[in-house]
């Protein structure tokens, strides 16, 4: 990965031309969408309910994009802090939807696990970061035993384990990436690519139609949409990723294509994972905080699997921040 001279500060945000290109392209897409929806409204096309829905979604993106891209541009500490808050927000929605919030002790363990794994990312302490996976899950397994309440043990420990693995250990990989001085273009690519993946799946599904992918899990998804998203997202990630990883082992086209496929497949599987949870609970959305999108977890479910999958592929061939100081806080 091409590395700028320093990782921090907004002044360094656009050192890599890909970072600037992604931000400008994103703003361009929003501007075009606003023009198209405005023209649609003036011409009276579509139903009032559809136009209202489109404006709500556009307005939500105008709020979401600064919250998503802003911390990445501001620097390492802001990125890790944003990932921490995102994990806690996802846990909150998950807890309320599943009833897990009633298990105060285990909720506390999961919250502590989320805070610690993100602290390990902030400290750039990879050994502790990795060790927190088994350590936290083991703590979850034994934490409620002293309560002498064996009824419901499997359910509550399973809910807690899933919560930590997705919102703590899994999502924290996105923040750990910020320990590399050249993290910005790749993290920006991930954030925009998972959004593109959703749009591509919806668009190809509507254009081609055909057989449903998993009708009992997600009735709106089609095989054509899934394949179309896989091809589209893989191509975009590979093409944009080439200048990001120029001069590293990851610049090989086979690895870039694999990276793009992981983003698309991980994003779709993350979405289907949440759909499975929602269908099991009999609910449509995990929350209502984002108009037109549902809850925070509904919007960011794709990243739960994409972050660890891409982290370990790149980590194997290139690594993140391997030439940077470690144990920044605990090293003394």
C-alpha positions, -999 to +999 in steps of 0.1 A: +000+000+000+014+034-009+021+051+025+020+089+030+045+105+054+021+108+084-012+092+092-029+120+112-047+152+105-072+165+079-043+182+061-031+147+051-065+134+042-061+137+004-024+128+001-034+098-020-053+108-051-077+078-048-090+092-015-098+125-032-113+107-061-136+086-039-149+116-020-155+136-052-173+107-069-195+102-038-205+138-037-211+136-074-235+107-071-254+125-043-257+156-065-269+137-095-294+118-073-307+151-060-312+165-095-330+134-107-353+133-077-359+170-081-368+166-118-390+137-109-408+158-083-413+188-106-426+165-134-450+148-110-435+113-119-442+085-095-465+084-066-462+110-037-453+082-014-424+071-037-411+107-040-412+112-003-394+079+002-367+090-022-362+124-006-360+107+028-333+083+016-314+111+000-316+132+032-304+103+052-274+098+030-266+135+033-263+129+070-247+095+069-219+103+044-202+129+066-205+106+096-190+077+076-163+095+056-155+124+081-137+103+108-117+085+082-105+117+067-098+132+101-073+105+112-066+073+131-080+082+165-113+095+149-117+064+128-112+040+157-135+061+179-162+061+152-159+023+148-163+019+186-195+040+187-208+021+157-203-012+174-221+000+206-249+014+185-253-019+167-253-037+200-280-015+214-303-022+185-295-059+186-302-060+223-335-043+221-347-064+191-337-098+206-344-091+242-307-095+251-307-061+268-324-078+298-293-099+305-275-070+322-244-090+332-237-104+298-245-071+281-218-056+304-193-082+293-200-076+256-197-038+261-164-043+279-152-066+251-161-040+224-143-013+243-112-035+249-109-047+213-111-012+200-086+000+227-063-027+214-067-013+179-060+022+193-029+010+211-018-008+180-013-040+201-022-068+177-014-096+201-040-083+226-064-075+197-064-112+186-064-126+221-096-108+230-116-130+207-112-162+228-108-143+261-141-125+257-160-156+245-147-176+274-157-149+298-192-148+282-194-186+287-188-185+325-200-150+335-236-159+343-229-193+360-226-177+395-262-165+391-273-201+395-298-197+366-292-226+342-325-220+325-319-200+292-281-204+295-276-215+259-297-188+245-282-159+265-246-170+260-253-176+222-268-141+219-238-126+237-212-145+217-228-135+184-230-099+195-193-097+204-181-115+174-201-092+150-201-058+167-168-061+186-142-085+171-155-083+136-162-046+132-130-036+151-109-048+121-121-017+103-107+005+130-074-015+132-068-007+096-062+029+105-029+020+121-015+020+086-005+055+075-020+047+040-053+035+054-076+063+041-081+053+004-087+017+012-111+023+041-130+049+020-131+023-008-146-003+016-173+021+029-184+032-005-180-003-021-204-020+003-230+008-004-224+002-041-229-035-036-263-030-021-274-006-049-260-030-076-279-060-061-311-040-061-306-025-096-297-058-113-324-076-095-350-051-108-337-050-143-333-088-148-356-103-122-358-141-122-355-166-094-354-155-058-321-161-040-334-171-006-371-163-005-376-173+031-347-152+044-349-122+021-378-122-003-367-092-023-333-106-033-328-124-066-300-146-080-296-121-108-291-093-083-266-112-063-245-122-094-248-087-108-236-072-076-207-097-074-195-087-109-200-050-105-185-046-070-156-070-078-147-049-109-149-016-091-128-027-061-102-043-083-099-013-106-098+013-077-076-010-056-049-012-082-034+023-076-040+019-038-018-012-037+006-003-064+041-015-056+030-042-031+022-079-035-015-070-035-012-052-069-016-086-087-049-087-106-059-121-092-056-108-056-074-076-065-103-096-080-103-119-049-104-087-028-134-074-047-152-107-045-147-108-008-162-073-005-193-083-025-198-118-010-190-106+025-214-077+021-242-098+008-237-125+035-236-098+062-270-085+049-284-120+048-271-127+083-291-098+096-321-108+075-320-142+091-321-126+126-349-103+116-370-131+100-365-152+132-377-123+153-405-114+129-395-078+124-388-057+093-360-034+106-337-034+136-345+003+143-359+035+129-331+060+136-323+064+099-353+075+077-357+052+047-329+028+059-342+015+093-317+013+120-279+017+122-275-021+120-297-023+089-274+002+072-240-012+083-247-050+084-225-056+053-194-043+070-196-068+098-182-095+076-164-074+050-140-058+076-124-090+090-124-108+056-105-080+038-083-073+068-069-108+068-064-111+031-044-078+030-028-086+063-014-118+048+002-102+017+009-066+029-001-061+065-014-030+083+010-007+100+038-032+102+064-005+101+047+017+127+053+019+164+032-005+185+018-004+221+014+033+218-005+036+251+006+006+271+042+004+260+054+029+285 
